[in-house]
Each structure stands twice: as structure tokens, then as C-alpha cells.
Amino acid sequence: MNTQRGFIGIGMLIAILLGLAVIGGGAYYVTHQQPAQQTPTDNFDNTQTLPTNIQSPQTQTTTNTPIQTTPAPTSNSSPATTQSTTPVASKPSLSIVSHTGLSITVRYASFPKNAELRAYYQQAVGEPALKKTLTDSSATITLELPSGSQSGQYYLVAVNSNGSAVEATDASGNVYPVSAWVTISSTNQVAGVKPTCSVSANKTQARPGEPITFTWTSTNADYASTYSPDYKPVSQSDRLPANGSYTYATVDPNYLDSNFAGPFTFTRFVVGSGGSASCNLTVPVAGSTQNIAAYPDTIALAAGATAVGNDLTLTVNSLTSAAAQITAIVSGVAKSSSINLQQNPSSFMFENAGNTFYVNYCGVINKQYLLLTVGKDKPLACPSNVG
């Protein structure tokens, strides 16, 4: 058998070529089927961009973001959130619509919650003539000034719940209170029946310091007041019942000076739809006992009053417009004298058991009190502040 050294046979060469082809194709297939391994850095970056509600990396795509519930704005519309959070604010305003009598119709707009409308007579000081709490931010309402309100200009102003004025800003940036003026004429008073009133007291005379109870009654009146509505409108806080009573303590007339009040006079004013009226009653302070602390002294005694000092008791028995009768008791001995009130002054001397007293008549105070000076051993001049 012949052996050919150094040469590969044809069949062997074909087999080798086929084997190489099979091995190369398998490597190519394996290489393209296995995915490339991710490095640690690539995985961290991808994690940072994942939504928090996505659990699996295989589901993270751009189409898996949450669905928006609010449509995106278009070129022809504004976002709904912009319309609800930034409304165009309206400027607060107040205007007078009309007024008849004591009725004033006003229109207001864009007021804060629980604002109050106040009406002041002539200027915004003191107690307002009217207060009205507003329940709506914008409305047209009618205000009623109190019966008997004084004619003239009234200043209407809006007030916040904290007491500050409701303010607005004009085009130039100036801030001003929201207000309006209205003029009420005396011919605009509400028609009605004029009220009447009367006053009574629980006693006809009173001693100094004794309480006196006055009672007032009225007809066709809405309320009463201690002052006249012609002086100023009666505020809500100053209004009293149309019928009522009040107890006072009377003044002490021992001292004659600028504060001497004399008899006690009680006055009430009543107000109704037909206007106002007044009534009063004067109660004299009489029957009192005063002390003469030292001599000389000046005293004022009503009819029936007595002054008591050391070794002297002085009583006014009667007092009329023309004359007065007095009795002096000196060391237990009484002596009476009559005073002609047309002679001013008049001097009287009372003495007994070595005690001498001089009593001067100086005049009558408020037609109720006899003014006397009392001196021991020498007369006392009349006070200069009594006319």
C-alpha cells in the first residue's frame, strides 16, 4: 500500500471545512442570543429615573407615567387652577340710592364678612345714631334712623368686624374709607302722634341724703332719654324704657357754693314717631336737721328745717314768697321772729344766760331755702356769692 506523506486527502479536507462551518455558526448564534451584562453604574442611573410607584424595572417605560386627571391647557383656554386661585378682586363700594323721611336706602358691594354699617350725625365721633350688621357681601338695603333724629348731614361708613374701617383703593393707589353722606331734612320726620309724658315721686319733700324715687309714664313714645333729641340723636345705649322709674339721693344743702343744687328736679324726654316731649318734677329738700359745727357759720334751711349748735337751736317754721318765721332757742329759752323777705339783709339778736347770738337774713335760694348767717357775740356778714 502506498502512503502519501505530507498531503491531506480530499475527503479529509471536506470534513474539516464542514466542521469549521458548524462551530463558527454556533458561536455566532450564542453571541447574539445573550444580552449584555449591565454594569453597577448603569443600574443606579436607571433607578434614579424610575417613578416611585413602579416596582419592576421591566415595566419602566415612558408610557407608564400616571394619568393626569386635569386636562392640560390648550392655546384657547386657561388652566382651571389659575381661574380658581387668582380671581379678580372687586373694590368695596357704598352709595345712596334714595332717602325719604328717616329711611335711607343704600347699595353696597364686595364688603367683607360680618361688616357693619354705621350712621353718624355730622361727623364720625361719639356714639353712632345707627348700627347695622350686614349678612351679605353685596345688597341693597333700607336703614331706619331712630325716631326724633336731628335733621342735618349723616355720615355713613362701613366698618370691619374688628372695628377698623372698610377701605378701598382708587386708580392712583390712594386708600380711603368706604363711606357716603346723606342730608336729612326736618321736613322728613316720620308722621305720627306727638308723645306726652308725666313724672311723679314717692314723696313731696325729702331730707338731704334721703332717696327719692321718680316714676315716668308716657303715651305714643318708643323710648325715653335723659337728654333732649334736639341736642343730639339718642344712641341705642342711652335709650330708656318709655315707662319706668329711677331712685336718686338728694343733695345736701349745708354748704353754699357754686355746687349748691337746691331742690331736686327730675327731667325725662320721650321720643316717638311723632316727635319728642319732656316732663319734669321738682321735689324740695326740707324738714332736715343740720349741725352748726362752729361759730360763725352760714346755713340754708327750708321750711321745717332745724340747725343745732352749742346753746342754740334755730328752726324755720314757715317760708313763703313774702315772709319767713324763725324760732331761736338759746340756752333753753325760745324766741320767735318774723322776717320780711323784701328787706335784705335783716339782723336779729337772740340772747339768754350770758349767750348772745346774731342771725342775719341774707336771702332765699331757689325759692326753697332761707339763707342765714349765725355768729356768737358778733354779727357775721352775708356771703358775697349769693345774690
C-alpha distance (Angstrom), angle and dihedral (degrees) to the residues before:
residue distance angle dihedral
M1 . . .
N2 3.69 . .
T3 3.82 117.4 .
Q4 3.84 119.3 -153.4
R5 3.77 107.5 -152.1
G6 3.86 121.3 -158.7
F7 3.79 96.6 19.2
I8 3.87 130.5 97.2
G9 3.67 117.6 -142.2
I10 3.74 124.0 -114.9
G11 3.80 94.2 -112.6
M12 3.75 93.5 49.1
L13 3.82 90.9 50.5
I14 3.79 92.5 53.1
A15 3.82 91.7 49.5
I16 3.81 91.4 51.9
L17 3.81 92.6 50.6
L18 3.80 92.6 49.9
G19 3.82 91.3 50.6
L20 3.79 92.4 51.9
A21 3.80 90.8 50.8
V22 3.80 92.3 52.4
I23 3.81 94.0 48.4
G24 3.86 93.7 47.8
G25 3.81 93.8 49.8
G26 3.79 91.9 51.1
A27 3.77 92.4 52.1
Y28 3.78 91.2 50.5
Y29 3.80 91.5 50.6
V30 3.81 93.8 49.4
T31 3.79 92.5 47.1
H32 3.84 94.3 54.5
Q33 3.84 96.7 42.5
Q34 3.88 98.7 57.0
P35 3.89 117.2 75.3
A36 3.77 119.6 -127.6
Q37 3.82 115.0 -96.3
Q38 3.87 114.3 -108.8
T39 3.74 116.8 -127.2
P40 3.85 119.3 -131.3
T41 3.80 90.9 -107.8
D42 3.80 93.6 56.6
N43 3.80 92.1 51.7
F44 3.92 94.0 52.5
D45 3.80 92.1 52.4
N46 3.76 92.2 49.8
T47 3.81 90.5 48.7
Q48 3.80 91.3 54.9
T49 3.78 92.1 58.0
L50 3.79 98.0 47.3
P51 3.80 119.1 107.0
T52 3.80 112.5 -113.1
N53 3.80 92.8 -122.0
I54 3.85 92.8 57.2
Q55 3.82 112.8 93.0
S56 3.79 103.5 179.0
P57 3.80 125.7 55.9
Q58 3.83 89.9 -146.8
T59 3.87 90.1 66.0
Q60 3.78 96.6 49.4
T61 3.77 107.2 112.6
T62 3.79 134.5 134.3
T63 3.79 90.9 -102.1
N64 3.80 94.4 59.5
T65 3.87 97.9 73.1
P66 3.87 115.7 122.1
I67 3.79 116.0 -84.0
Q68 3.83 113.3 -107.1
T69 3.83 114.4 -122.1
T70 3.84 93.6 -162.0
P71 3.80 114.0 64.8
A72 3.76 115.5 -120.7
P73 3.79 114.4 -105.6
T74 3.78 117.6 -99.6
S75 3.76 128.4 -150.7
N76 3.83 90.0 -98.3
S77 3.83 98.9 50.3
S78 3.80 140.6 45.8
P79 3.81 123.1 -125.8
A80 3.81 113.2 -90.4
T81 3.80 91.0 -127.8
T82 3.81 91.3 58.3
Q83 3.82 92.0 53.0
S84 3.83 94.4 51.4
T85 3.81 101.1 42.8
T86 3.81 102.1 41.9
P87 3.85 107.3 41.8
V88 3.78 119.7 170.6
A89 3.84 106.0 -101.9
S90 3.82 118.7 -131.1
K91 3.79 119.7 -137.2
P92 3.86 115.7 -115.8
S93 3.79 111.3 -111.7
L94 3.82 139.4 -179.1
S95 3.80 128.8 -169.7
I96 3.80 138.9 169.2
V97 3.80 111.9 -115.6
S98 3.81 98.1 -178.7
H99 3.80 142.7 -40.3
T100 3.79 132.7 -150.1
G101 3.77 122.7 178.1
L102 3.77 107.1 -37.1
S103 3.82 93.0 -23.3
I104 3.81 117.2 103.2
T105 3.80 120.7 -173.2
V106 3.79 113.9 -156.3
R107 3.79 135.8 178.9
Y108 3.80 120.7 -147.0
A109 3.80 133.2 176.7
S110 3.81 140.4 -171.0
F111 3.82 94.7 12.7
P112 3.82 119.8 162.9
K113 3.80 120.1 -106.7
N114 3.84 116.0 -73.4
A115 3.79 93.4 5.3
E116 3.80 117.7 165.7
L117 3.78 129.9 -137.1
R118 3.81 115.6 -146.2
A119 3.80 131.5 -170.5
Y120 3.81 118.3 -153.9
Y121 3.78 126.2 -172.1
Q122 3.82 108.8 -116.3
Q123 3.82 96.3 -33.6
A124 3.81 140.6 20.0
V125 3.81 97.8 -100.2
G126 3.78 132.9 108.7
E127 3.77 123.9 3.9
P128 3.83 115.0 -15.8
A129 3.78 118.3 -119.8
L130 3.81 89.4 -131.7
K131 3.82 139.4 17.7
K132 3.80 124.6 -168.9
T133 3.82 124.3 -179.4
L134 3.81 110.4 -146.2
T135 3.80 119.8 -138.5
D136 3.81 96.7 -173.6
S137 3.78 129.3 56.6
S138 3.82 91.4 -136.7
A139 3.81 128.9 21.3
T140 3.80 147.3 121.6
I141 3.82 112.1 -111.6
T142 3.80 139.8 168.2
L143 3.81 120.6 -125.5
E144 3.82 122.7 -156.8
L145 3.79 117.8 -150.5
P146 3.83 114.7 -146.9
S147 3.78 117.3 -86.2
G148 3.78 111.1 -91.5
S149 3.80 94.0 25.3
Q150 3.77 112.3 164.6
S151 3.78 119.1 -103.9
G152 3.80 118.1 -111.9
Q153 3.79 139.7 72.0
Y154 3.80 121.5 -24.2
Y155 3.78 123.9 -161.2
L156 3.81 114.6 -143.1
V157 3.80 116.0 -162.2
A158 3.82 134.7 171.4
V159 3.81 117.3 -127.0
N160 3.80 130.6 -166.3
S161 3.81 121.7 -126.3
N162 3.83 88.8 -100.1
G163 3.81 92.1 56.6
S164 3.81 98.5 -104.0
A165 3.79 121.4 124.1
V166 3.79 119.9 -96.1
E167 3.81 104.6 -115.0
A168 3.79 137.5 -159.7
T169 3.81 133.7 -169.7
D170 3.80 124.4 -130.7
A171 3.81 127.3 -144.6
S172 3.81 91.2 -87.6
G173 3.80 92.7 54.7
N174 3.82 95.6 -105.7
V175 3.83 114.8 146.7
Y176 3.81 117.2 -140.7
P177 3.84 136.8 168.2
V178 3.79 116.1 -100.1
S179 3.82 102.9 -113.7
A180 3.80 146.5 132.1
W181 3.82 139.3 -159.6
V182 3.81 128.5 -131.6
T183 3.82 130.3 179.4
I184 3.80 119.1 -138.7
S185 3.82 115.1 -159.6
S186 3.79 123.8 -147.6
T187 3.81 87.1 -124.2
N188 3.79 88.4 63.7
Q189 3.80 95.2 69.7
V190 3.78 114.0 133.8
A191 3.78 111.4 -99.9
G192 3.81 116.3 -115.6
V193 3.75 146.1 113.0
K194 3.79 116.3 -55.9
P195 3.82 110.6 -113.1
T196 3.80 125.0 -122.3
C197 3.81 132.1 -158.7
S198 3.79 142.6 -176.2
V199 3.82 135.3 -165.3
S200 3.80 130.2 -145.5
A201 3.84 133.0 179.7
N202 3.78 134.7 -149.6
K203 3.84 92.0 -123.4
T204 3.79 138.3 28.9
Q205 3.81 94.4 -143.6
A206 3.79 133.8 21.8
R207 3.76 137.7 -165.5
P208 3.81 118.6 -124.8
G209 3.78 108.5 -80.1
E210 3.79 94.3 15.9
P211 3.81 115.4 128.9
I212 3.79 119.3 -113.5
T213 3.81 122.0 -162.7
F214 3.80 115.6 -150.3
T215 3.81 121.6 -165.1
W216 3.79 124.9 -163.6
T217 3.80 128.9 -164.3
S218 3.79 129.0 -174.1
T219 3.78 144.6 -176.8
N220 3.83 127.8 -143.6
A221 3.82 90.3 7.0
D222 3.80 128.1 131.7
Y223 3.80 96.1 -163.6
A224 3.82 144.5 -18.3
S225 3.80 132.9 -121.2
T226 3.79 140.8 -167.1
Y227 3.83 91.0 -130.9
S228 3.78 135.4 44.1
P229 3.82 119.0 -92.6
D230 3.82 86.0 -140.4
Y231 3.81 87.3 68.7
K232 3.81 94.5 51.4
P233 3.82 137.3 -30.2
V234 3.78 111.7 -78.2
S235 3.80 108.8 -112.6
Q236 3.79 122.3 -137.3
S237 3.81 92.1 -108.2
D238 3.83 92.0 53.2
R239 3.80 96.2 51.1
L240 3.81 116.8 112.3
P241 3.82 129.5 -167.7
A242 3.80 115.4 -78.6
N243 3.83 86.7 -120.3
G244 3.78 122.5 31.3
S245 3.80 149.6 111.8
Y246 3.79 140.1 -116.5
T247 3.82 134.0 -167.5
Y248 3.80 122.4 -140.1
A249 3.81 135.0 179.5
T250 3.80 112.3 -126.4
V251 3.79 124.0 -121.9
D252 3.78 124.1 -98.2
P253 3.83 108.5 -119.7
N254 3.80 95.8 -165.9
Y255 3.80 93.4 111.4
L256 3.77 127.2 52.8
D257 3.78 112.0 -147.5
S258 3.77 138.9 113.1
N259 3.83 90.0 -64.9
F260 3.77 95.0 55.9
A261 3.79 105.6 126.1
G262 3.78 104.3 -177.6
P263 3.82 117.5 -163.0
F264 3.77 118.3 10.6
T265 3.82 115.5 -103.9
F266 3.79 122.2 -168.8
T267 3.85 120.8 -162.5
R268 3.79 132.8 -175.9
F269 3.81 131.6 -177.5
V270 3.80 121.3 -154.1
V271 3.80 126.2 -160.4
G272 3.79 130.6 -160.2
S273 3.78 140.8 155.5
G274 3.80 89.6 -80.9
G275 3.78 96.6 53.7
S276 3.80 134.1 -89.9
A277 3.79 140.6 -61.2
S278 3.81 138.3 -174.1
C279 3.78 136.8 -144.0
N280 3.82 133.9 -177.8
L281 3.77 143.6 179.5
T282 3.82 130.4 -157.3
V283 3.80 120.4 -149.2
P284 3.83 116.9 -168.5
V285 3.78 119.3 -133.9
A286 3.78 103.8 -130.9
G287 3.81 144.6 140.4
S288 3.80 90.8 53.5
T289 3.78 129.9 147.9
Q290 3.80 117.5 -138.8
N291 3.76 131.5 -171.9
I292 3.78 123.2 -126.8
A293 3.77 99.1 -145.8
A294 3.80 97.3 -175.7
Y295 3.77 142.0 -11.0
P296 2.92 127.7 -72.7
D297 3.83 101.0 40.3
T298 3.77 140.5 155.3
I299 3.79 119.0 -135.5
A300 3.80 138.0 178.4
L301 3.80 116.5 -150.9
A302 3.78 130.0 -176.4
A303 3.76 122.2 -151.1
G304 3.80 108.3 -64.0
A305 3.81 94.4 18.3
T306 3.80 123.6 129.6
A307 3.80 133.6 -155.5
V308 3.80 117.9 -156.8
G309 3.83 127.2 -162.2
N310 3.80 139.0 148.7
D311 3.83 108.2 -50.8
L312 3.85 90.8 -12.6
T313 3.80 135.7 90.0
L314 3.79 116.0 177.2
T315 3.83 121.8 -169.6
V316 3.81 131.7 -178.0
N317 3.77 103.4 -142.2
S318 3.80 97.4 -177.0
L319 3.75 140.0 -4.2
T320 3.79 127.5 -164.6
S321 3.75 133.6 160.2
A322 3.81 90.6 -92.2
A323 3.78 107.3 33.1
A324 3.79 147.1 8.7
Q325 3.77 131.5 -151.8
I326 3.82 119.2 -146.9
T327 3.80 133.7 -178.6
A328 3.80 124.3 -155.6
I329 3.78 121.8 -164.5
V330 3.81 111.0 -161.2
S331 3.80 116.5 -174.2
G332 3.79 90.3 -23.1
V333 3.80 97.4 -45.8
A334 3.83 118.7 110.9
K335 3.76 126.2 -147.4
S336 3.80 126.4 175.7
S337 3.80 129.2 -152.1
S338 3.76 135.3 -176.5
I339 3.81 120.9 -134.0
N340 3.78 122.1 -150.8
L341 3.77 102.7 -144.4
Q342 3.78 90.5 -155.7
Q343 3.81 90.4 66.7
N344 3.77 110.4 72.0
P345 2.98 120.3 -148.7
S346 3.78 110.7 20.5
S347 3.80 123.8 176.7
F348 3.81 128.9 -150.2
M349 3.80 131.2 -174.1
F350 3.80 122.6 -151.9
E351 3.81 120.5 -175.9
N352 3.82 140.4 166.5
A353 3.80 137.3 151.2
G354 3.77 93.0 8.7
N355 3.83 94.2 -50.4
T356 3.78 118.0 117.6
F357 3.80 124.4 -172.9
Y358 3.79 129.1 -175.6
V359 3.80 119.0 -152.3
N360 3.79 120.1 -168.9
Y361 3.79 123.7 -164.7
C362 3.82 107.7 -141.1
G363 3.78 104.8 171.3
V364 3.82 146.5 -73.4
I365 3.79 122.6 -72.0
N366 3.83 118.1 -146.2
K367 3.81 89.3 -19.9
Q368 3.81 88.5 -77.4
Y369 3.81 109.7 73.1
L370 3.78 129.6 62.1
L371 3.80 109.1 -141.9
L372 3.80 112.9 -143.3
T373 3.79 136.5 169.6
V374 3.79 119.2 -149.7
G375 3.81 124.1 -159.3
K376 3.78 132.5 171.7
D377 3.77 117.7 -133.2
K378 3.81 91.4 -10.8
P379 3.82 136.9 44.6
L380 3.80 122.4 -101.2
A381 3.78 120.1 -138.6
C382 3.79 118.9 -120.6
P383 3.81 116.5 -99.4
S384 3.78 113.6 -94.5
N385 3.84 95.6 -138.5
V386 3.80 93.6 67.2
G387 3.76 118.2 85.2
